[in-house]
Amino acid sequence: MASDEGAGHPRPDGKAEEGRVPPGTRTLGESVNIDEWLLDLLACPACHAPLRADDAASELVCTSETCGLAYPVRDDIPVLLVDEARRPGEAG
């Protein structure tokens, strides 16, 4: 008996087809995706300012001029831990 596991069900990574990104998703770097609605909800854990995407570095960066922490995004998951954040001016 052949298995049709996954037939008719969306892919777990949320992509509709190979190489296509679902609408409303922002691509960071080459392989990191964050939904726009999620990016609108996220805030810097240190100062609570909004975050912006840094596509080149695959990071979310605090928009506060005094804070500016850069949080890594690993496997499409933002790591919003101050201990994991890169300080402004540090090499990534």
Chimera marker file (.cmm) of the C-alpha trace (Angstrom):
<marker_set name="trace">
<marker id="1" x="0.000" y="0.000" z="0.000" r="1" g="1" b="0" radius="0.5"/>
<marker id="2" x="1.429" y="3.375" z="-1.059" r="1" g="1" b="0" radius="0.5"/>
<marker id="3" x="1.611" y="6.156" z="1.471" r="1" g="1" b="0" radius="0.5"/>
<marker id="4" x="0.121" y="9.522" z="0.603" r="1" g="1" b="0" radius="0.5"/>
<marker id="5" x="1.418" y="11.131" z="3.769" r="1" g="1" b="0" radius="0.5"/>
<marker id="6" x="1.363" y="14.878" z="3.348" r="1" g="1" b="0" radius="0.5"/>
<marker id="7" x="-0.930" y="14.737" z="0.311" r="1" g="1" b="0" radius="0.5"/>
<marker id="8" x="-3.268" y="17.717" z="0.322" r="1" g="1" b="0" radius="0.5"/>
<marker id="9" x="-1.648" y="19.212" z="3.422" r="1" g="1" b="0" radius="0.5"/>
<marker id="10" x="0.473" y="22.372" z="3.555" r="1" g="1" b="0" radius="0.5"/>
<marker id="11" x="4.186" y="21.949" z="3.974" r="1" g="1" b="0" radius="0.5"/>
<marker id="12" x="5.423" y="22.367" z="7.557" r="1" g="1" b="0" radius="0.5"/>
<marker id="13" x="7.796" y="25.155" z="6.480" r="1" g="1" b="0" radius="0.5"/>
<marker id="14" x="4.841" y="27.207" z="5.209" r="1" g="1" b="0" radius="0.5"/>
<marker id="15" x="6.094" y="27.395" z="1.624" r="1" g="1" b="0" radius="0.5"/>
<marker id="16" x="3.480" y="26.780" z="-1.048" r="1" g="1" b="0" radius="0.5"/>
<marker id="17" x="5.911" y="25.365" z="-3.609" r="1" g="1" b="0" radius="0.5"/>
<marker id="18" x="9.635" y="24.749" z="-3.847" r="1" g="1" b="0" radius="0.5"/>
<marker id="19" x="11.463" y="28.077" z="-4.102" r="1" g="1" b="0" radius="0.5"/>
<marker id="20" x="8.353" y="30.193" z="-3.496" r="1" g="1" b="0" radius="0.5"/>
<marker id="21" x="7.747" y="32.277" z="-0.377" r="1" g="1" b="0" radius="0.5"/>
<marker id="22" x="4.172" y="32.665" z="0.925" r="1" g="1" b="0" radius="0.5"/>
<marker id="23" x="2.576" y="36.122" z="0.585" r="1" g="1" b="0" radius="0.5"/>
<marker id="24" x="3.171" y="38.411" z="3.570" r="1" g="1" b="0" radius="0.5"/>
<marker id="25" x="6.526" y="36.792" z="4.336" r="1" g="1" b="0" radius="0.5"/>
<marker id="26" x="9.736" y="38.765" z="4.330" r="1" g="1" b="0" radius="0.5"/>
<marker id="27" x="12.882" y="37.011" z="3.189" r="1" g="1" b="0" radius="0.5"/>
<marker id="28" x="16.015" y="37.724" z="5.222" r="1" g="1" b="0" radius="0.5"/>
<marker id="29" x="19.308" y="36.688" z="3.673" r="1" g="1" b="0" radius="0.5"/>
<marker id="30" x="18.811" y="33.666" z="1.463" r="1" g="1" b="0" radius="0.5"/>
<marker id="31" x="17.080" y="31.161" z="3.704" r="1" g="1" b="0" radius="0.5"/>
<marker id="32" x="15.398" y="32.957" z="6.616" r="1" g="1" b="0" radius="0.5"/>
<marker id="33" x="11.715" y="33.911" z="6.467" r="1" g="1" b="0" radius="0.5"/>
<marker id="34" x="9.732" y="35.982" z="8.964" r="1" g="1" b="0" radius="0.5"/>
<marker id="35" x="6.083" y="36.856" z="8.470" r="1" g="1" b="0" radius="0.5"/>
<marker id="36" x="5.408" y="40.598" z="8.307" r="1" g="1" b="0" radius="0.5"/>
<marker id="37" x="2.733" y="40.342" z="11.020" r="1" g="1" b="0" radius="0.5"/>
<marker id="38" x="5.248" y="38.705" z="13.367" r="1" g="1" b="0" radius="0.5"/>
<marker id="39" x="7.889" y="41.342" z="12.659" r="1" g="1" b="0" radius="0.5"/>
<marker id="40" x="5.277" y="44.021" z="13.483" r="1" g="1" b="0" radius="0.5"/>
<marker id="41" x="4.652" y="42.385" z="16.884" r="1" g="1" b="0" radius="0.5"/>
<marker id="42" x="8.240" y="41.813" z="17.959" r="1" g="1" b="0" radius="0.5"/>
<marker id="43" x="10.110" y="44.299" z="20.134" r="1" g="1" b="0" radius="0.5"/>
<marker id="44" x="13.606" y="44.505" z="21.568" r="1" g="1" b="0" radius="0.5"/>
<marker id="45" x="13.700" y="42.604" z="24.885" r="1" g="1" b="0" radius="0.5"/>
<marker id="46" x="16.187" y="45.128" z="26.310" r="1" g="1" b="0" radius="0.5"/>
<marker id="47" x="14.446" y="48.446" z="25.549" r="1" g="1" b="0" radius="0.5"/>
<marker id="48" x="11.107" y="47.480" z="23.938" r="1" g="1" b="0" radius="0.5"/>
<marker id="49" x="11.741" y="49.458" z="20.734" r="1" g="1" b="0" radius="0.5"/>
<marker id="50" x="10.541" y="47.989" z="17.402" r="1" g="1" b="0" radius="0.5"/>
<marker id="51" x="12.849" y="45.683" z="15.480" r="1" g="1" b="0" radius="0.5"/>
<marker id="52" x="13.806" y="45.905" z="11.810" r="1" g="1" b="0" radius="0.5"/>
<marker id="53" x="15.115" y="43.171" z="9.570" r="1" g="1" b="0" radius="0.5"/>
<marker id="54" x="18.742" y="43.255" z="8.421" r="1" g="1" b="0" radius="0.5"/>
<marker id="55" x="18.577" y="41.079" z="5.327" r="1" g="1" b="0" radius="0.5"/>
<marker id="56" x="22.335" y="40.906" z="4.740" r="1" g="1" b="0" radius="0.5"/>
<marker id="57" x="23.151" y="39.683" z="8.246" r="1" g="1" b="0" radius="0.5"/>
<marker id="58" x="19.986" y="37.604" z="8.869" r="1" g="1" b="0" radius="0.5"/>
<marker id="59" x="19.356" y="39.533" z="12.072" r="1" g="1" b="0" radius="0.5"/>
<marker id="60" x="16.644" y="41.600" z="13.685" r="1" g="1" b="0" radius="0.5"/>
<marker id="61" x="18.057" y="44.939" z="14.774" r="1" g="1" b="0" radius="0.5"/>
<marker id="62" x="16.683" y="47.249" z="17.468" r="1" g="1" b="0" radius="0.5"/>
<marker id="63" x="15.626" y="50.610" z="16.045" r="1" g="1" b="0" radius="0.5"/>
<marker id="64" x="16.523" y="52.536" z="19.212" r="1" g="1" b="0" radius="0.5"/>
<marker id="65" x="19.525" y="54.834" z="18.749" r="1" g="1" b="0" radius="0.5"/>
<marker id="66" x="20.691" y="54.136" z="22.299" r="1" g="1" b="0" radius="0.5"/>
<marker id="67" x="20.302" y="50.333" z="22.201" r="1" g="1" b="0" radius="0.5"/>
<marker id="68" x="20.808" y="48.991" z="18.668" r="1" g="1" b="0" radius="0.5"/>
<marker id="69" x="21.203" y="45.319" z="19.667" r="1" g="1" b="0" radius="0.5"/>
<marker id="70" x="21.148" y="42.831" z="16.770" r="1" g="1" b="0" radius="0.5"/>
<marker id="71" x="19.377" y="39.519" z="17.429" r="1" g="1" b="0" radius="0.5"/>
<marker id="72" x="20.234" y="36.456" z="15.319" r="1" g="1" b="0" radius="0.5"/>
<marker id="73" x="17.632" y="34.534" z="13.338" r="1" g="1" b="0" radius="0.5"/>
<marker id="74" x="18.357" y="30.801" z="13.282" r="1" g="1" b="0" radius="0.5"/>
<marker id="75" x="16.287" y="28.329" z="11.253" r="1" g="1" b="0" radius="0.5"/>
<marker id="76" x="13.647" y="31.039" z="10.672" r="1" g="1" b="0" radius="0.5"/>
<marker id="77" x="13.315" y="31.609" z="14.443" r="1" g="1" b="0" radius="0.5"/>
<marker id="78" x="14.299" y="34.963" z="15.981" r="1" g="1" b="0" radius="0.5"/>
<marker id="79" x="16.511" y="34.428" z="19.032" r="1" g="1" b="0" radius="0.5"/>
<marker id="80" x="15.394" y="37.318" z="21.225" r="1" g="1" b="0" radius="0.5"/>
<marker id="81" x="17.789" y="36.788" z="24.118" r="1" g="1" b="0" radius="0.5"/>
<marker id="82" x="19.918" y="39.728" z="25.201" r="1" g="1" b="0" radius="0.5"/>
<marker id="83" x="22.786" y="37.311" z="25.947" r="1" g="1" b="0" radius="0.5"/>
<marker id="84" x="22.693" y="36.113" z="22.311" r="1" g="1" b="0" radius="0.5"/>
<marker id="85" x="22.474" y="39.626" z="20.811" r="1" g="1" b="0" radius="0.5"/>
<marker id="86" x="25.358" y="41.356" z="19.069" r="1" g="1" b="0" radius="0.5"/>
<marker id="87" x="26.201" y="44.840" z="20.312" r="1" g="1" b="0" radius="0.5"/>
<marker id="88" x="26.462" y="47.665" z="17.754" r="1" g="1" b="0" radius="0.5"/>
<marker id="89" x="29.908" y="47.710" z="16.179" r="1" g="1" b="0" radius="0.5"/>
<marker id="90" x="30.763" y="44.104" z="17.077" r="1" g="1" b="0" radius="0.5"/>
<marker id="91" x="31.616" y="41.688" z="14.290" r="1" g="1" b="0" radius="0.5"/>
<marker id="92" x="28.909" y="39.110" z="13.567" r="1" g="1" b="0" radius="0.5"/>
<link id1="1" id2="2" r="1" g="1" b="0" radius="0.2"/>
<link id1="2" id2="3" r="1" g="1" b="0" radius="0.2"/>
<link id1="3" id2="4" r="1" g="1" b="0" radius="0.2"/>
<link id1="4" id2="5" r="1" g="1" b="0" radius="0.2"/>
<link id1="5" id2="6" r="1" g="1" b="0" radius="0.2"/>
<link id1="6" id2="7" r="1" g="1" b="0" radius="0.2"/>
<link id1="7" id2="8" r="1" g="1" b="0" radius="0.2"/>
<link id1="8" id2="9" r="1" g="1" b="0" radius="0.2"/>
<link id1="9" id2="10" r="1" g="1" b="0" radius="0.2"/>
<link id1="10" id2="11" r="1" g="1" b="0" radius="0.2"/>
<link id1="11" id2="12" r="1" g="1" b="0" radius="0.2"/>
<link id1="12" id2="13" r="1" g="1" b="0" radius="0.2"/>
<link id1="13" id2="14" r="1" g="1" b="0" radius="0.2"/>
<link id1="14" id2="15" r="1" g="1" b="0" radius="0.2"/>
<link id1="15" id2="16" r="1" g="1" b="0" radius="0.2"/>
<link id1="16" id2="17" r="1" g="1" b="0" radius="0.2"/>
<link id1="17" id2="18" r="1" g="1" b="0" radius="0.2"/>
<link id1="18" id2="19" r="1" g="1" b="0" radius="0.2"/>
<link id1="19" id2="20" r="1" g="1" b="0" radius="0.2"/>
<link id1="20" id2="21" r="1" g="1" b="0" radius="0.2"/>
<link id1="21" id2="22" r="1" g="1" b="0" radius="0.2"/>
<link id1="22" id2="23" r="1" g="1" b="0" radius="0.2"/>
<link id1="23" id2="24" r="1" g="1" b="0" radius="0.2"/>
<link id1="24" id2="25" r="1" g="1" b="0" radius="0.2"/>
<link id1="25" id2="26" r="1" g="1" b="0" radius="0.2"/>
<link id1="26" id2="27" r="1" g="1" b="0" radius="0.2"/>
<link id1="27" id2="28" r="1" g="1" b="0" radius="0.2"/>
<link id1="28" id2="29" r="1" g="1" b="0" radius="0.2"/>
<link id1="29" id2="30" r="1" g="1" b="0" radius="0.2"/>
<link id1="30" id2="31" r="1" g="1" b="0" radius="0.2"/>
<link id1="31" id2="32" r="1" g="1" b="0" radius="0.2"/>
<link id1="32" id2="33" r="1" g="1" b="0" radius="0.2"/>
<link id1="33" id2="34" r="1" g="1" b="0" radius="0.2"/>
<link id1="34" id2="35" r="1" g="1" b="0" radius="0.2"/>
<link id1="35" id2="36" r="1" g="1" b="0" radius="0.2"/>
<link id1="36" id2="37" r="1" g="1" b="0" radius="0.2"/>
<link id1="37" id2="38" r="1" g="1" b="0" radius="0.2"/>
<link id1="38" id2="39" r="1" g="1" b="0" radius="0.2"/>
<link id1="39" id2="40" r="1" g="1" b="0" radius="0.2"/>
<link id1="40" id2="41" r="1" g="1" b="0" radius="0.2"/>
<link id1="41" id2="42" r="1" g="1" b="0" radius="0.2"/>
<link id1="42" id2="43" r="1" g="1" b="0" radius="0.2"/>
<link id1="43" id2="44" r="1" g="1" b="0" radius="0.2"/>
<link id1="44" id2="45" r="1" g="1" b="0" radius="0.2"/>
<link id1="45" id2="46" r="1" g="1" b="0" radius="0.2"/>
<link id1="46" id2="47" r="1" g="1" b="0" radius="0.2"/>
<link id1="47" id2="48" r="1" g="1" b="0" radius="0.2"/>
<link id1="48" id2="49" r="1" g="1" b="0" radius="0.2"/>
<link id1="49" id2="50" r="1" g="1" b="0" radius="0.2"/>
<link id1="50" id2="51" r="1" g="1" b="0" radius="0.2"/>
<link id1="51" id2="52" r="1" g="1" b="0" radius="0.2"/>
<link id1="52" id2="53" r="1" g="1" b="0" radius="0.2"/>
<link id1="53" id2="54" r="1" g="1" b="0" radius="0.2"/>
<link id1="54" id2="55" r="1" g="1" b="0" radius="0.2"/>
<link id1="55" id2="56" r="1" g="1" b="0" radius="0.2"/>
<link id1="56" id2="57" r="1" g="1" b="0" radius="0.2"/>
<link id1="57" id2="58" r="1" g="1" b="0" radius="0.2"/>
<link id1="58" id2="59" r="1" g="1" b="0" radius="0.2"/>
<link id1="59" id2="60" r="1" g="1" b="0" radius="0.2"/>
<link id1="60" id2="61" r="1" g="1" b="0" radius="0.2"/>
<link id1="61" id2="62" r="1" g="1" b="0" radius="0.2"/>
<link id1="62" id2="63" r="1" g="1" b="0" radius="0.2"/>
<link id1="63" id2="64" r="1" g="1" b="0" radius="0.2"/>
<link id1="64" id2="65" r="1" g="1" b="0" radius="0.2"/>
<link id1="65" id2="66" r="1" g="1" b="0" radius="0.2"/>
<link id1="66" id2="67" r="1" g="1" b="0" radius="0.2"/>
<link id1="67" id2="68" r="1" g="1" b="0" radius="0.2"/>
<link id1="68" id2="69" r="1" g="1" b="0" radius="0.2"/>
<link id1="69" id2="70" r="1" g="1" b="0" radius="0.2"/>
<link id1="70" id2="71" r="1" g="1" b="0" radius="0.2"/>
<link id1="71" id2="72" r="1" g="1" b="0" radius="0.2"/>
<link id1="72" id2="73" r="1" g="1" b="0" radius="0.2"/>
<link id1="73" id2="74" r="1" g="1" b="0" radius="0.2"/>
<link id1="74" id2="75" r="1" g="1" b="0" radius="0.2"/>
<link id1="75" id2="76" r="1" g="1" b="0" radius="0.2"/>
<link id1="76" id2="77" r="1" g="1" b="0" radius="0.2"/>
<link id1="77" id2="78" r="1" g="1" b="0" radius="0.2"/>
<link id1="78" id2="79" r="1" g="1" b="0" radius="0.2"/>
<link id1="79" id2="80" r="1" g="1" b="0" radius="0.2"/>
<link id1="80" id2="81" r="1" g="1" b="0" radius="0.2"/>
<link id1="81" id2="82" r="1" g="1" b="0" radius="0.2"/>
<link id1="82" id2="83" r="1" g="1" b="0" radius="0.2"/>
<link id1="83" id2="84" r="1" g="1" b="0" radius="0.2"/>
<link id1="84" id2="85" r="1" g="1" b="0" radius="0.2"/>
<link id1="85" id2="86" r="1" g="1" b="0" radius="0.2"/>
<link id1="86" id2="87" r="1" g="1" b="0" radius="0.2"/>
<link id1="87" id2="88" r="1" g="1" b="0" radius="0.2"/>
<link id1="88" id2="89" r="1" g="1" b="0" radius="0.2"/>
<link id1="89" id2="90" r="1" g="1" b="0" radius="0.2"/>
<link id1="90" id2="91" r="1" g="1" b="0" radius="0.2"/>
<link id1="91" id2="92" r="1" g="1" b="0" radius="0.2"/>
</marker_set>
